[in-house]
Amino acid sequence: MFRFIHTSDWHLGQNFYGYDRSAEQRDFLQQLAAIVAEQRPDALLVSGDVYHTPSPSNSAVSLYVKSMLDIHEACPEMAIIVIAGNHDSAARLESDSLLWRLAGVTVLGGIARNGDGTADLDRHLVRVGDKGIVAAVPFGYAANFPHIAGNTATRDQRQQAYFQALLDRAAELNPDGLPVALMAHLAVSGSNITGHDSTVLMDSVALNELGTGYDYAALGHIHHPQQLSQQARYCGTPLAVSFDEQCEHAVSLVEIATHGTTPVVSRHAIRNIRPLHTIPPTVPADFDSVMEQLQGISEEDAYVRLNVLVDGHLPHDAQTRAAQLLAEKHCRYCCIKRTLPATARPQGSTMSLEQLSSKSPQDVANQYFADKTGNPMSDLQRELFNEALQQVLNGVRS
């Protein structure tokens, strides 16, 4: 039995509308240490985006170091494996990896290469005692994956070839048939990206491009928790990074009985001591109505975004009034989300150049499709568009 905790996308050091989130993040990491102490898993897999920026503050780094040591002390025999995400600096994260080994922590910032530039696959395979093998792949752009010795894959096939070669190598080093976990930080096409900008799928891959031979894929990058298949999962963010991440936040405990069996996944919820609220939560209302709803807020110490229907102009002192009212209730005012009435929203045929430049290709395509058909694009249509867009972008890069 291979038992491990799957977590990702901590985004330590995030500055949220000018507010410091270290207290919330410290509390999450203490909760994680408590879960580790209770469950005593064989491994902890951190699937990227440890930090919110490539150059984290000293306080964010200190929080990470202290918390990792606390987690190690909670279960000293547990292996900890960390990969870099797209928000992390690969070099910075990996710079002290040799020192981290003293605490049972394996850190992989970039994709390792041999002296001749080919892939060093063994560097990315971590054996967890007699429990399992972890194939750990940090974030990398598809065209930048190294060649596999003896493999003739073209530039746009390197990523897929790399994943399969890594899993094949794991099989070679696994005569005992231990469970195999794959770690990766990337976007899988067709994922639920609620809370993200649609551009997150511009460099997406199909799930089958991750290869075969793993029992569980511990994925990071997409913040909405979801099961992509019986073997592949996004655990989601432990703390919401944006107001639109309205879902249960947790870490995943994974148990794999033997190689080739279906993993059993259970979720351990993470409490946020300072939650994110949108008022009203779904349907926008006029400013005065929203202010009346703010009067009824009873929960203290929360971040608040106003969801306002704007037909004309907001009062000139709208921001000040909202901030003052929320300060009296010991809440943190963040911003006003403005929504125009349906009759006032710009249509695709009248979109200005400025409006067009602010939108992603996916947004433009979806609006054009809606204008022509009266319906939004389906999940399959969006996936096909993303695949076509990616082929075009790959052609431009090459």
C-alpha positions, 0 to 999 in steps of 0.5 A, a space after each residue: 500500500 502506497 499512501 500519500 498526500 497530494 497538494 499544490 498551488 500554495 501561492 505563498 507570498 501572494 499580495 491580495 489587493 494590497 493585503 498580506 496573506 501570510 497569516 492565512 497561509 501559515 494557518 493552512 500549513 499548520 493544518 497540513 502538518 496536523 493532517 500529516 501527523 494524524 495520517 502518517 502517509 508515506 509521502 507528501 507530493 507538492 505539485 508546483 506553485 509553491 510561491 506566487 511570484 518567481 521572486 518571493 519576499 524573505 518573509 514568504 521564503 521563511 514561512 516556506 522553510 519553517 513550515 516544511 521543517 514543521 511538516 517533516 517533524 510531524 512525520 520524520 519518516 515521510 518523504 516530501 517531493 516538491 516540483 516547481 510550477 509556472 509561478 516559481 523560479 526553477 533555479 531559486 526553488 532548486 538552489 538549496 535542494 541538496 540541503 533539503 535532502 537532510 530533511 527528506 525533501 526532494 526538490 525539482 525545479 527544472 527538467 534535468 539534462 545529461 551532459 549531451 543535452 538529452 533527458 536525465 530521466 533518473 533524476 526525476 524518479 524518486 523511490 519511496 522506500 518499499 512503498 512506491 515510485 514517484 515520477 516528478 516532472 516540474 513545469 516546462 514549456 512543451 517545446 523546451 523538453 529535452 530529447 530522449 536518447 535514441 528517440 526521434 520525436 520532433 519538437 512538438 512531440 518532445 513533451 509527450 515523448 518525455 512523459 512516456 520515456 520517464 514512465 517506461 524508465 520507472 517500469 524498468 526500475 520497478 521489478 517489484 511492481 510498486 505503485 507509480 505516481 506521476 507528478 506534473 504541473 500543467 493544464 490538461 485540455 477540457 479541465 474545469 478552469 473556473 476561477 482562471 483566465 481562459 488563457 490558462 489552456 493555451 498550452 494545454 495537453 490532452 490527458 493521454 499525452 501524459 503517457 501510460 504506466 502510472 497509477 495516479 497523476 498528482 496534477 497541479 496548476 488548475 485551481 478547481 479540484 477535479 477528477 479527470 479520470 480514475 487515475 488523474 486528479 487536480 487537488 485544487 488550491 488549499 486556499 482560494 487565490 481569487 474570488 472566483 474560486 468558490 469551491 471546497 478547498 482541501 488536500 487529497 489523501 491517495 491510497 494505492 493498494 498495488 500497481 495496476 489498481 484504482 487509487 482511493 482518494 479522500 479529501 481533507 478540507 482546509 479551513 480558511 481563517 479569512 474567507 473570500 466573499 462576493 456580495 451578492 454572491 451570484 446576481 449583481 445588484 445596484 450599488 445602494 442595494 449592495 450597500 444595504 447587504 453589506 450592513 447585514 454582514 456578521 462575519 468578521 475578518 473576510 475579504 469582500 468584493 462588491 458585485 454591482 450592476 452599473 447602469 450609468 455611473 457609480 457614485 464618485 465616493 463608492 470605493 470610499 463608502 464601501 471601504 469605510 463600512 467594511 472597516 467598521 465590520 473588521 472586513 477587508 474591502 478589495 474591489 467592485 466587480 462591475 456588470 453592465 445591463 444586458 442591453 448595454 453590453 458591447 456586441 462582437 460586431 461593435 467591439 472597439 480595438 481597445 476592447 478587442 486587445 484586452 480579450 484573449 483569443 478564447 474570449 473573442 471566439 466564444 463571443 463571436 460564436 454566441 453572436 452567430 448562434 445565440 449560444 455559448 461554445 460547448 466544452 468540446 467546441 472550446 477544446 477543439 478551438 484551444 487545440 487549433 490555437 495551440 497548433 497555430 502558436 506552435 507553428 509561429 514559435 518554430 
